[in-house]
Structure formats: structure tokens, C-alpha cells
Amino acid sequence: MNRSCFREVDGNLLRCGYTTGSCAAAAAKAAVKMLLGEPEQTHVWLMTPKGIPLCLEILEIRVREASVSCAVRKDAGDDPDVTDGALVYAEVFRSAAPGVRIEGGEGIGIVTRPGLDQPIGNAAINSTPRRMIREAVLEAAASVSDEGSGKTGLPTAPSGGFRVVISIPAGKALAEKTFNPKLGILGGISVLGTSGIVEPMSDEALLHTIRTEIRVRRAECASILVMVPGNYGRSFLEEACGISSGRAVECSNFAADAVQMAADAGFQKLLLIGHIGKLVKIAGGVRNTHSRYGDRRMEITAELAAMAQPETEARICKEIKGCISMDEAVGVLRAYGADRPVLQEMAERVKHQLEAWSEGRLKAEAVLFSNRFGALGVTRDAGAWIEELRER
């Protein structure tokens, strides 16, 4: 049985799973053993890069004249992974060429844009899963050679290597539920994982996705990185700005991390377009806008209102702090005639905070909006940048 692996998230103990890379490596290991004459493999042991051993069940075994194919069913644990339950197949052939050649089969996407883990034209099987598959194949071959001849190393006759074809038959349909089409991975799913283990609701996985998107935009020679926190920002980008939402990187709650990633990737201009409910937190210096790190929306808004209208400070601050939503707070500002100076100052603070998080490596502009009121605060050069993006 697999060693138990759990992760605490928001006070709940959630079960870890294992990646598509682990599935592919285990399936390949079992297939090699049977290809080299060992009896049917019902389970195989696999050591993950994280140091957690897995004992995985082998399914769908097919022994053919020139190859052996088998599968492992993906188990994402308590993580809401779209590939949970999918069968990951490995078909292994003997090869005249030494080493291990890894290819993508049915349901594995093809890389079509620069900036990803694999070069254009390659199957979307990332570096760590490729290494895991290669090591599993060589380990299996060496173990069979040891048992059969008392010698170490790969069998040398009639050929010195293996060709491994990884496939996920459900991959093409599953890919439509992922970022793959937007990233330029077409025709199927990616074989991913850096640790071999799926950690439920992992921040690391989200950050990896954000970093990958930023690198893709940079590899496409984009001069301005467009960033949105989520779907509201995407809709506003298309409907109000006339720019395809596919050109934007979604930073979710990881505002400060995403800005640093953008600067690390070499961007010098960043345009952040987001709902005021998220961006007001950035104006107050909140690095991660998730509610579990605190709210502060009304406190930040009240502080700016007090600066804009010191003569009504007590009343306006009291009313704002009693608001539940930012739309309600904007309504209070409008009632006092303080909306324009407060919201413009809020936008400017977002701009300066983004630039501070980049340590001065990039220039930022910002657009704040709400679904009810539309655009609320726009920094000086944001409009010109939007026009430039429209023309491209």
C-alpha cells in the first residue's frame, strides 16, 4: 500500500495524490518488465522525486508481439484535478538505438508556442516526468538483467534501448478544461509534475501555472504584460477595452508573486486590470488578496476618503466601514462627491505598489473597475497602453 500523505488546508486534512508523471513512469516500468520476459505485473513500486514511495496498480495489460502496453489510473487525492481517474498508458518497444526515447501518443498535447517546458513540436511531457519515465525504464531493465544473468546494466541483445509511447485517451477532452489551449498546447493534455505527488489545492501548482504563462508571453516578444486577477478582469478586458482575454495572464490572488515573476522574465511594462474588490487590497500593500490573509478593503478605502475629505472624515469613514461590498462603498463615496479623487488615488497606489514589488524593474499601469459602475480609476498611461495593445 502507498504511504499515507496528507496536507492541511484551511484547517482540513486533505489526502495527497500522485501526478500523471508518476502514472506514466509506473506504467512504463511494468511494461518493460513484461517486455523482457517477466510475468504479468499487477503492481509496481515507484520512488517519487519528493521521496515518497508509491505502490501503483497496473491495469489494461496488453502483450503484443513487439510491445507491451499497460496503464495506471490517476489518483489526484482530494485535489480538484481534471485528470483524476484518467488512465495513463505506456506502450514500450525494444529499440536498436541505446537509451530511452519518449513519445506522446493519443491524448497527449503538442507544444506549439515558445516559452514552455518543451520545445515547439514536442509532446507536452515535461522534464521531470520524462526523467521519471527514463529512470523507471532503466531501473526495470537493469533489474531483469540482474535476475536473468547475474550481471548489471541493460540487456544488450538484440537491441540496446527502448521506445516509450505515453497516451491518455481521455486527454483531448480533458485538455479543454485546462489552460493548455491558451498556452499553446494543442490536441491533448500535458504530463506534468515536479515532485510526483499531487498536493491538494497547492499554491505551488498555481504559481507554476502563472510563471509558465508569463514565460510564454515573454517568448512571444510581448512588450506589455497584461495581467488580470480573474474572470471579471478577463470580461472587462474584452468588453470595455476591446482586447482578447487570451492575451492576459491570470494572477489569481498572487499579485506580488506574479509581479516579481514578470520582472524576472524580463518584462518592463505591466498593465493590471482588475475588479476594485481585489485591487483595493493591492493599493493597501496586501501581497496576496485571498480573504484568508485578511480583508482590509473598507479600512483602506476609508483611509483614502479621510485624506480626500478631512472635513467629513468621521461621517464618511463610519459609513464606508459599515459597507459590505465595494460597490456599496463606491456609492458612499459618490454621495459625498469623493469618488473621483479617492478612486484615482487608489489606482495610483496600485501602480506604485506594483512597481515597488518589482523592485523598480518594471513600470506598471492599472485600471480599476466594478461590474456595476464600470471603470473607476485609470492611471496616466494605461489608456495609451490599451490603445497600443489594440493595434497589435
Buried (B, 14 or more C-beta within 10 A) or exposed (E): EBEEBBBEBEEEEBBBBBBBBBBBBBBBBBBBBBBBEBEEBEEBEBBBBBEBEBEBBBBEBEEEEEBBBBBBBBBBBBBEBBBBEBBBBBBBBBBEEEEBBBBBBBBBBBBBBBBBBBEEEBBBBBEBBBBBBBBBBBBBBBBBBEEEEEEEEBBEEEBBBBBBBBBBBBBBEBBEEBBBBBBBBBBBBBBBBBBBBBBBBBBEBBBBBBBBBBBBBBBEEBEBBBBBBBEBBBBBBBEBBEBEBEBBBBBBBBBBBBBBBBBBBEBEBBBBBBBBBBBBBBBBBBBBBEEEEEEBBBBBBBBBBBEBBEEBBEEBBEBBBEBEBBBBBBBBBBEBEBBEBBBBBBBBBBBBBBBEBBEEBBBBBBBBBBEEBEBBBBBEBBBEBBEBBEEE
